[in-house]
């Protein structure tokens, strides 16, 4: 028995490492792209150094003129940033998906199916990035945000965003989505599908749960700075911790309380 299982275990280990390596490369590429601020007027490092207090960003020249080319760059900025931030938290379900497919009839396709699953997951965040780009364009046109620094320039508006994000932490939708994100085995058993089409649908489905769990937190980038590395790294770490820590609802509600308090303070201080 041991002799027959040895090669299978080695192959499974190989599949796991291939998928893990692919995830690592994707995150590294996305991270470098984000830090470099490809196509933007400044890199993320420069924007982080120049960031002002919440609601009081440093003014940096005239507003940006939006064209289809610039909108595409902003969309790519958002999507690549989401890839860097959210892919690590998808690693547990992705690796478990690989292991399960290796045990089934499609074991020869386990690695490729896992990559397609990840593509589906990232498509869900592509949709979020499109909406975020539209919101950024709208807020810049309404002069709510500072174009070059891409940050909300009003304490009261920043406070409202913090309040909304904090209140969302207490909702049943947040709880339901977080529960699915924290239970990869349950998700995979309940939503298992065959083939490449099935893998991409499963990835999109799981990505939608993660989107429902984290979209309000990602909106905080408008408050702290869309390319502020402190906020980017902080939110990415928070999302990962929220999916792994015991008593997640207590953790989420504690975070919500802090966000509500911070939002209320900003609103009151702006009066």
C-alpha positions in Angstrom: 0.0 0.0 0.0 2.8 2.4 0.9 4.7 1.8 -2.3 1.6 2.4 -4.5 0.6 5.6 -2.7 4.1 7.1 -2.7 4.1 8.2 -6.4 0.5 9.6 -6.1 1.5 11.6 -3.0 4.6 12.9 -4.9 2.4 13.9 -7.9 -0.1 15.6 -5.6 2.7 17.4 -3.9 4.1 18.5 -7.3 0.6 19.8 -8.3 0.3 21.7 -5.1 3.7 23.3 -5.5 3.0 24.3 -9.1 -0.2 26.0 -8.1 1.4 27.6 -5.1 4.3 28.8 -7.3 1.9 30.3 -9.9 0.0 32.1 -7.1 3.3 33.5 -5.7 4.4 34.7 -9.2 1.0 36.4 -9.8 1.1 38.1 -6.4 4.7 39.3 -6.9 4.0 40.6 -10.4 0.8 42.4 -9.2 2.7 43.8 -6.2 5.5 45.2 -8.4 3.0 46.6 -10.8 1.1 48.3 -8.0 4.2 49.7 -6.3 5.6 51.0 -9.6 2.3 52.7 -10.4 2.6 51.7 -14.1 1.0 54.5 -16.2 0.3 56.7 -13.3 1.8 60.1 -12.7 3.6 58.9 -9.6 4.5 55.6 -8.1 2.8 54.1 -5.1 6.0 54.8 -3.1 5.8 58.5 -4.0 2.1 58.8 -3.2 2.6 57.0 0.1 5.4 59.5 1.1 3.3 62.5 0.1 0.0 61.3 1.6 -1.6 63.7 4.1 -4.0 63.0 7.0 -7.3 61.3 6.3 -9.7 63.9 4.7 -6.9 66.4 4.1 -4.7 65.1 1.2 -1.9 67.3 -0.1 -3.1 69.2 -3.2 -1.1 68.2 -6.2 -1.7 70.3 -9.3 -4.8 70.4 -11.6 -7.3 67.6 -11.9 -6.6 64.8 -14.3 -8.3 64.8 -17.7 -10.1 61.5 -18.1 -9.8 59.8 -21.4 -10.5 56.2 -22.4 -6.8 55.5 -22.2 -6.5 57.0 -18.7 -9.7 55.1 -17.6 -8.1 51.9 -18.8 -4.9 52.6 -16.8 -7.0 53.3 -13.7 -9.0 50.1 -14.2 -5.8 48.1 -14.5 -4.4 49.8 -11.4 -7.5 48.8 -9.4 -7.6 45.2 -10.8 -3.9 44.5 -10.4 -4.0 45.9 -6.9 -7.0 43.6 -6.1 -5.0 40.7 -7.5 -2.1 41.5 -5.2 -4.4 42.0 -2.1 -6.9 39.2 -2.5 -5.0 36.3 -4.1 -3.2 35.3 -0.9 -6.5 34.9 0.9 -7.8 32.7 -1.9 -4.8 30.3 -1.6 -6.4 27.9 0.9 -9.5 27.2 -1.3 -7.3 27.0 -4.4 -4.9 24.5 -2.9 -7.8 22.4 -1.5 -9.4 22.5 -5.0 -6.2 21.2 -6.5 -6.0 18.3 -4.0 -9.7 17.4 -4.6 -9.3 17.4 -8.4 -6.2 15.3 -8.1 -8.3 12.6 -6.3 -11.1 12.6 -9.0 -11.5 11.5 -12.6 -9.9 14.7 -13.9 -6.7 14.2 -11.9 -4.5 14.8 -14.9 -6.0 18.2 -15.3 -5.7 19.2 -11.6 -3.1 21.9 -12.1 -4.7 23.6 -15.1 -8.2 23.4 -13.6 -6.8 25.2 -10.5 -5.4 28.0 -12.6 -8.7 28.3 -14.4 -10.4 28.4 -10.9 -8.1 31.3 -10.0 -8.9 33.1 -13.2 -12.6 32.9 -12.3 -11.9 34.2 -8.9 -10.0 37.2 -10.3 -12.8 37.9 -12.9 -15.1 38.6 -9.9 -12.6 41.2 -8.7 -12.3 42.6 -12.2 -16.0 43.5 -11.9 -15.3 45.3 -8.6 -12.4 47.1 -10.3 -14.6 48.4 -13.1 -17.1 49.8 -10.5 -14.3 51.3 -8.5 -13.0 53.0 -11.6 -16.4 54.4 -12.4 -16.7 55.7 -8.8 -13.3 57.3 -9.0 -14.2 59.1 -12.2 -17.5 60.3 -10.7 -15.9 61.5 -7.5 -13.2 63.4 -9.4 -15.8 65.1 -11.6 -17.7 66.1 -8.5 -14.4 67.3 -6.9 -14.8 65.0 -4.0 -11.4 63.4 -4.5 -8.1 65.0 -5.4 -7.3 63.7 -8.9 -3.5 63.3 -8.7 -3.5 61.8 -5.2 -6.7 59.9 -5.8 -7.9 60.4 -2.2 -11.1 61.8 -0.7 -10.4 65.5 0.2 -13.3 66.0 2.6 -13.3 64.9 6.2 -17.1 64.6 6.3 -17.2 62.4 3.1 -14.3 60.3 4.4 -16.2 59.9 7.7 -19.3 58.8 5.9 -17.3 56.1 4.0 -15.8 54.9 7.3 -19.2 54.8 8.9 -20.7 52.8 6.0 -17.8 50.3 6.0 -18.2 50.0 9.8 -21.9 49.4 9.7 -21.5 46.8 6.9 -19.4 44.7 9.3 -22.5 44.1 11.3 -24.8 43.0 8.5 -26.0 39.5 7.8 -24.7 39.6 4.2 -21.2 40.2 5.6 -21.6 37.3 8.0 -22.9 35.0 5.3 -20.1 35.8 2.8 -17.4 35.6 5.5 -18.7 32.1 6.5 -18.4 30.9 2.9 -14.9 32.4 2.5 -13.8 30.7 5.8 -15.1 27.3 4.8 -13.4 26.2 1.6 -14.2 22.5 2.1 -17.9 23.3 2.4 -17.9 25.6 -0.6 -16.1 23.0 -2.8 -18.4 20.2 -1.8 -21.5 22.2 -2.3 -20.6 23.9 -5.6 -18.4 21.3 -7.3 -18.5 21.4 -11.1 -16.7 19.5 -13.8 -14.4 20.7 -16.5 -12.8 24.1 -17.3 -16.2 25.8 -17.6 -17.1 24.4 -14.2 -13.8 25.6 -12.7 -14.1 29.1 -13.9 -17.7 29.3 -12.6 -16.6 27.9 -9.2 -13.9 30.5 -9.1 -16.3 33.3 -10.0 -18.8 32.0 -7.4 -16.2 31.9 -4.6 -14.8 35.3 -5.7 -18.3 36.7 -5.4 -18.5 35.6 -1.8 -15.1 37.2 -1.1 -16.3 40.3 -2.9 -19.4 40.4 -0.7 -17.2 40.0 2.3 -14.6 42.6 1.5 -16.0 45.2 -0.9 -16.7 47.8 1.9 -13.1 47.3 3.3 -11.7 47.9 -0.2 -13.7 51.1 -0.4 -11.6 52.4 2.4 -8.8 52.9 -0.1 -10.7 56.0 -1.2 -10.2 57.3 2.4 -6.6 56.3 3.0 -5.3 56.7 -0.5 -5.9 54.3 -3.5 -2.2 53.9 -3.9 -1.1 54.3 -0.3 1.0 51.3 0.5 0.2 51.4 4.2 -3.5 51.0 3.5 -3.0 48.5 0.8 -0.8 46.2 2.9 -2.9 46.8 6.0 -6.2 45.9 4.3 -4.6 42.8 2.6 -3.3 41.5 6.0 -6.7 42.3 7.6 -8.6 40.3 5.0 -6.3 37.3 5.4 -6.5 37.4 9.2 -10.3 37.8 9.1 -10.5 34.5 7.2 -8.2 32.6 9.5 -8.7 34.0 13.0 -11.0 32.2 15.6 -14.2 34.0 16.4 -14.4 36.0 13.1 -17.7 37.6 13.8 -16.3 39.1 17.1 -13.3 40.3 15.2 -15.4 41.8 12.4 -17.7 43.6 14.8 -14.8 45.0 16.8 -13.4 46.3 13.5 -16.8 47.7 12.6 -17.0 49.5 16.0 -13.6 51.1 15.4 -14.6 52.2 11.9 -17.8 53.7 13.1 -16.1 55.6 15.9 -13.4 56.9 13.5 -16.1 57.9 10.9 -18.1 59.7 13.5 -15.1 61.6 14.8 -14.2 62.7 11.3 -17.7 64.0 10.7 -17.9 65.8 14.0 -14.4 67.4 13.6 -15.4 68.7 10.1 -18.3 70.7 11.5 
